[in-house]
Amino acid sequence: MSEKQESGRKSLGRRILQVGGILVLGILLLGGVLFGAWKVVSAAGGRSLREGAASAVPSLTGDPAPGVGAEDTSGVQWKEGWVRHEGEVYEYNDRMLNILFLGIDKEGKVSPNPDGVSGGQSDAIFLLAADTEARRASLVGINRDTMVEVCMKGMAEGGGDILQEAQIAVQHGFGDGMEGSCGLSRDAVSALLFGLPIHGYVSFNMGGVADLNDALGGVEVTVMGGMEGCGGEWEEGSLKLLLGTDAFEYVHYRDPEEYESARLRLSRQRQYLGEFVRKAAEAARKDITLPLDLYDRLKDYVVTDITLDEMAYLAGELAGYEFDISRIHTMEGVTVQGEKFEEFYPDPKALKELVLEVFYRRVDPAEYGGDGKDQAGI
């Protein structure tokens, strides 16, 4: 090789290294910009989630006892919204983010229902309670047979609305099957939980469960009861990897002729969600974009008021949260046979205690100068 060729080869090599260095630097800079943009979008999403319910608090408390308040001379400083229960004082945890999840008893993709009565019933109702200060999450399962005041849109004479006590699951049906139905269900759940603020909702037609399940490679469960009439291999107590339609059957099936079949199904849903969330959380820690990927797979089955920037925030926020099946709560109460269908009535005291446990925090006695006696209670 001549001296001139050697010089040219070295020059070309330097140019390749320079171009390569510029490309690497560009990729790093672009990555930094994208990461920065992700953080900005995520922060904006967190703010917008909170703004929708910024001033709302549950209405668990009554009026303070006579003579007790901010001007009281006894040294007790009682704040509006505090609740006394069994010698402890609580305040609403305003660092909570509460997201409602509804599983609708439809297999196809979502579509509007102009008749206003066939929006589909919410056979699965779960409220995600994310404590952004303690960085832990809980789920509250709501029995679909819970009796509440349901708004029946346009059912009154002349096209007005009717308010009637009915199972909470039917509330979604009295709407457009889309945002209108979800909004009605959100309001019903909020009212059941004493006006609890709900920051967003996600409803999905349960026909999409199979795709969601299989995106994680399936979910393994120990088969619980209530599946005897479903057909297939459902031996109670056996270990089963749910794949495809098995996942849908497990969380959806119930025998209406069996007493409290809705509660049995809720127990299976609780179990399945615990295993699904555990597996999804492990996967999300390795890939923070997983929730967005899952949403992309399911978007034709989903109705939500959560925007993409809010999803970005939730994906980053929830990835490292503490969660296990012990944080999936269900309501105590009684089931009775109604005129046509089973009706579930929550135990009022137990329901208040559940709300206090999940959505409130204990107030240090030093903050109010006493033990909370003779204050507003429940």
N, C-alpha and C positions, 0 to 999 in steps of 0.2 A: 504493500500500500504506500502510495506517495505521501510526502509531507503535506501536500495540499489536501489530499483526500482525508488524511488523518485529522487535520485541522478542521475540515468540514464536518467529519463524523462527530468530533468533540463538541463543535458548535451546535450541531443538531441535537446532540444529547442534552446540552445545557438548555436549549430551547424547549425540549420535551419536558425536562424537569421543571422549568419555569412555568410552562403551561399547566403541567400537572399540579404544581404548587398553587397556582392561581385557582384551578378548578377545586382543589381540596379546600382552600381558603373560602372560595365562594360557597361551597356546600356547607361549610361550618357556619359561615355568616348567615346563609339562608336558613339553616337549622335554628340558629339563634333568633332570627327574625320570626320564624314560624313558632318557635317555642314562646317567644315574647308575645306574639299575637294570640297564641292559645291562652296564655295567662291573662291577657287583657280581656279576651272574650269570656273566659271563665269567670273573672271577677265581675264583669258586667252581668253575667247570668246569675250569679249569687245575689247581686243587688236587686235585680228584677224579680227574682223568686220571692224575696222578702217583701217587696213593695206592695204586692197584691193583698197581703193580709197583715200589714205592718202594725196596725192599731188594734187588731182583734185579739181578745183574750176570752177564755171560757168564762161562763157565769156560774161558777160553783159556789161563790160566797154570797152571804146575806149581809144585812146591815150590821155594823158593830153594835155591841150592847149600849144602852143609854149611858151617856156621860163618858164614853170612850172614843177617842179620836185624836187628831193631830194636836188639839188644844188641851188634851187631858193633862191634869196636874199630877197624876199618879206616877208619871215617868214612863208610861206605856205609849210608844209611838206606833200607832196602827196605820198601815198603808192600805189604800184602796186596792182590792184584788187579792189580798192575803186570805188564806183559808186555814182555820184551825180544825184539826181532826185528831182525836184521841191524844190530846196533850202536845201535839206537834203543830207547828205553823208552816205553811207552804205558800210559795208564790209561783205563778206561771213561769216556765222557763222560756223566755223570749228568744233563746238561741235555737229553738226547735225548727226544723223544716219538716212539714207533714205532707206527704204525697199519697193520694188515694189511688189504689189499683183495683180495677173492676174486671172480672172475667165474665164475658157475656155468652149466654148459651146459644151461640150461633157458630156454625162451622165455616161459612163462606167469608169472603172479604167484606169489609165494612161498606155500607151504602146507606144513603138517606132513606127514611121511611115516612113518606108524606102523610100517611093516615094518622100519625101521632099516637098510635097505640101498639105498634108492633116493633118497637125499638130493641126488643130482646131483654130478658131478665138478667140481672147480675148475680149469677150463681156463686161467684167468688168475690168477696169484698175484703180487702186488706188495706190497712193504713200504715204506711211506712213512717216511722217517727225517728228522725235523724237528729241527734243531739250534737250540734256542731261545736260545742264547747268541750264536752267530754269525749267526743269522737267515738260514739257508739250508736248503734241503730237497733230499733225494736220494730216488731210488726204486731199490729192489733187486728185479729181476725174477727169479723162481724158475721154472725149467723144470718144467712139469707132470709130466714123466717122471722127475724126480729120485727115486731110490730111497731110501726111509726106512723106519723101523719104523712100521707102520700099526696102529692099534688097531681091531680089528673087534668092535664092541660086540655082545654076546649071541650070538656065533657058535660058541662052544665048547659042548661037550656039557654039558647041564644049564643052559645060558643064560649061561655066563661069557664073558669077553672073550678074544680071541686077539690076540697081537702077532705080526705077520708083515711081512717086507720086501715093499714094493710101491711103486708110483708114488704120489708125494705127492698127486696130484690125486684119487685114489680115497678119501682119508681123509674128505673131506666127505660122501661117499655113505654111509659107515657111521655114521649118526646120524639125527636126526629131521628133517633138512633145514632146521632153524632154528638156535636158539642152541646146541643140543647139537653139531650138525655143525660149526658155526663154532668152538666151543671146542676140538674135536678137531683141526681144521686149525691153529688158533693154536698149540696145543701142539706139533704136528708141525714147524711152521716154526721155532718157538723152539728146539726140540731140534736141528734141522738147523744152526742158527746158534749153537751152543754155549751154549744156555740164555739167549739174548738176551731181555730183557724186552719184551713187547708190551703196549702200553697200551690198545688197543682194536681192534675189527675191524669191517669193513663188507663184507658179501657182497651181491652183486646178481645176479639172474637176467639173463643176457646179452641177453634179449629186450628189456630196458629201455634198451639202449645207444642205440637210434635216438632215443628221446625225449630222452635226456641230450645226445646230439650235436646234435639240432635245436634244443634250447633255447639254444644258442650260435650258431645260424645255420649250422651245419655246420662241419666241420674239413677243411682242405685238406692233402693228402699227396702225395708223389711215390710212385707205386705201386711196391711191392717185389715180389719174386718169390714163388712158391708159390700164385698165384691162378689158374693156367692152367685148372684144372678147374672153376672156380666158375661160369663163364658170365658174360655181360655184358662191359662195356668195362673190362678190367683190363690194359691194355698196360703192361708193366714199364718204369719210367722216366718214364711220363707223369704230368702234374699232374692231380689229380682232387679236386673238392670232394665230400666224402662227405656225403650227405643220406639220411635215412630208413634203409631196410634196408641200404643200401650200407655204412654204418658198422658195423652188426652183422656183415655178411659179412666185412668186412676184418679185424676182430679175432677172428673166430670160426672162419673156414673153414680147414681143412687137409685134405690128401689123405693118409689113413692109409697108402696104398701107397707114398708118396714118403718116401725115407730122410730122417730128421731133420726131418720136417714140423712137429713141435712146436717145434723151435728156430727154424724159419723163421717160424712164426706168432708166437712170442715176440718176434722182431725187429720184426714189423709192429706188435704191441701196444706195444712200447717206443717206436717211432716215433710211433704215434697218440697215446699218452699224453703224449709230449713236446709235440706240437702242441696237444692238448686243454688241458693244464695251462697252457701259455703263453697261450692265448686266454682261458681261464677266469680266470686271474690278472689279465689286463687288465680284464676285465669286473667282477671282484670289487673292484678298486681304485676303480671308479666306483660300485659298489653293494655295500656290505659284507654285505647280506642275501642276496646271490646264492646262496651255498652252501645256505642254508636253503630258498630257493625251489627249487633243484635237488632237494634232498632231498624236498620236498613233492611234486614231480612224480613222483619215483621210489619213494616210500615203499612202494607195493604190491609192488615188486620187490626190496626191501631188507630184510636182517636185520642189525642192529647192536646192540652193547652201549654205544654212545656216546650219552649223554643230551643233551637239548636245551641244557642249560647248558654241557656240554662242546663241543657243536657251536658255540655262540656264541663260546666261547674260541678254538676252532680257526679259525673264520671270520676273527676279528680278528687272530689271531696270524699266520696264513699269508699273508694278503693282500699284505703287503709283502716277502715272502721272495724271496731270490735263487734262481732256478731256471732251468736250461736242459737240453737233451737230454743234454749231457755228464754230467749228474748222474743219469742213469738207467743203472744198472749191471746186468749179467747175469753169471752164473757161468760160469767156465771148467770144462771137463771133457770126458768122452768119452761118446758114445752107442753102445750095443751092442744087438744084436738078442737079446732074451730068448726064452724058450720060446714066448711068445705075442706080446708087445709089446716095443717099443723101451724101453730102460732107460738113464737118464742118471746118470752117476756124477761128482759134482763133484771137481775136483782139490783135495785136502786143503790143500796149501800156498796155492794161489790163493784158496781160500775163506776161510782165516784172514786173508790179507792184505786181502781185500775187507772183512771185518768190522773189521779194524783201521783201514782207510782211512775207512770211513763212520761207525763208531760209537765210535771211540776218539780220543784226542788225545795228542799227543806231550808227554812230560814233560821239562821243562827239566833238563839235567844238573846244574844248581846245586841242584836239589831233592833229588838222591840222592848228590851228592858224587862222582860217577864217570861212567864211560862205559857202565855197564850190563853190562860183561863179567862172565862167571861168575855171572850171575843167572838167574832162571827164564826159560826161553825157549820158543819154539815151533818 
